Amino acid sequence: MTAVQADAVSFDAVRAAAERLRGIAHRTPILASRTLDARAGAQVLLKAENFQRMGAFKFRGAYNRLAQMDAQEREHGVVAFSSGNHAQGVALAARLLGMPAVIVMPSDAPALKLAATRGYGADVILYERERMNRAEVAAALARERGATIVPPYDDPAIIAGAGTAALELIEDGGALDVLLVPLGGGGLLAGSALAASALAPGVRIYGVEPEAGDDWARSWRENRIVSIPVPKTIADGQQTPAPGELTWPIVRRLCAGVVTVSDDDLRAAMRFAFERLKIVLEPSGASALAALLTGKVDAAGARVGVVLSGGNVDAAMFAACVSANP
Amino acid sequence: MTAVQADAVSFDAVRAAAERLRGIAHRTPILASRTLDARAGAQVLLKAENFQRMGAFKFRGAYNRLAQMDAQEREHGVVAFSSGNHAQGVALAARLLGMPAVIVMPSDAPALKLAATRGYGADVILYERERMNRAEVAAALARERGATIVPPYDDPAIIAGAGTAALELIEDGGALDVLLVPLGGGGLLAGSALAASALAPGVRIYGVEPEAGDDWARSWRENRIVSIPVPKTIADGQQTPAPGELTWPIVRRLCAGVVTVSDDDLRAAMRFAFERLKIVLEPSGASALAALLTGKVDAAGARVGVVLSGGNVDAAMFAACVSANP
């Protein structure tokens, strides 16, 4: 990805992605809650990407990427490695575009996610986490089949597609003072920042990552990409070890900062969403809400957009999270 | 209630209730799901009353009833007996209208529901289920304070308020061929039937009740009000022993029938809502969806409205329901 310049992704690319996704991705609703407004002392607009197709924002980037492949590329199909939402996003986008998809997943991936990915028609190839490198497995498969590897975030089309959620949030909900976005590899945050900074000049944009996986917060402090060991957190969508080469400079340029939340903060936000909003969020999907509820970002009196990025969580994990006492 | 004639509640009363609720109740969203449409072989519009204020449709009727009280009545306040959503609906409506509310609840009511009702500012008075009759406790309280008893469903203003959910569903979503509505005391179904039969002539309207509490199904077959012992079901919002005096004739006149679903059907519908729709439904709130998913109503090729009536369920109960294997 180093060959691609950061300015290869622009607000225009987000707008073009929105056109491509029209009628295909859900234009997800904006939820509001008087209880949340009272608690945050702010006017809060929740962009419910847990209601997106396949249950998370990842479909937006995957479809935007695959839809731009030419006829020959489509014939050979795509390869992705992921045990989570990216896998399902690529699998669904490939099915809709009529191309083959191979997803490389760890052999210990949750049965539910394996089943969901296969359910969207993808071939799932398992690798052993301890003995094999998934990037190498994927690269070998791609070579063998002439297929295209679809990276989870460090790709201009993935970033632009992800940015369409914030685009819709501002188009439908109006201008914002603050925007809070879950942060893993940085695709959602970078795309959101491109859209929001263009549509709502002066908006303060924050990425929110788990405390245990504070690669972005460290990078922000040191003003360079810092890598950490793969973090242990319940936020399985945010277990990236370092900012992306492409996402980092966009985030650094357009955002106001990065904040971290603990796993307990994530559980409390999931519980709030369950009890008061009556919606299902996965841990990563609740991270930006957690930053608001814990007061990690000063939002007093502000008009605050919060991206709820996904809701794919199995029943046992969900029950453990919403049942816990804070 | 026997003094009130069935024709005391009309579509005009539903329309007037909608005016009263404007800007006060949430105009809840209509949800759609490609997965659900494919599974049901129908176009399904879900009216998400689990997103209503206090988490269920009950707020609509309670507010509509209380808002019509005169100054003197308001001063003396209201009394309701309920361990569930009616209690919270009356408590919230009373707070918004600035009047005192006393809620009579069983001493073994879930701590969460006691706390929620008190949280809306109501006085909660506990009675012992085995030793005392709640209607008598409430009547004594009402006499003592000069307060008005607010019944949970067999009241023209409660029925008209409840009917505004179906009114919005058809106004926002368009005409329907079939409408499926959860059925307990019959307030929601009677109100929905008044609205839907006026706005969507020819619509087939069905009430859905738990198998164990089939008082309506029996009444329908025998064409008279039949009482049963208080049913044992996870659908705590549908544990009524008999159709209401006022709701029964409206339902009988305007609906196509009554269907029943098992507790396992309810759990499967809650699980579908959790896994695919990413929303939280309580067992009663999932009953109409359960009737669709189990094919209890012929909906092939139809445009089907489904009222999701509430989402107030504690974490332990929810986890038990969505984790179970069908």
Interface residues (C-beta under 8 A of the other chain):
Chain A: P29 L31 R34 N50 F51 R53 G55 R271 F274 E275 L277 K278 I279 V280 L281 G311 A315 A316 F318 A319 V322 S323
Chain B: P29 L31 R34 N50 F51 R53 G55 R271 F274 E275 L277 K278 I279 V280 L281 G311 A315 A316 F318 A319 V322 S323
